[in-house]
Amino acid sequence: MVKARKFTDEFKREAVKLCQQPGAVVAQIARDLGLDQTVLGVECNSSAVV
């Protein structure tokens, strides 16, 4: 069984900020951070400002 990684709130906030930049590509940001793009996409969508 694979143990889930835990990320700090600061890491999550910074990752979401990267996703919110104009022209940002979630898949590329996820690769750069060593994350699965689905994980980052869910975090960015749940943190979206309406």
Buried (B, 14 or more C-beta within 10 A) or exposed (E): EEEEEEBEEEEBEEBBEBBEEEEEEBEEBBEEBEBEBEBBBEBBEEBEEE
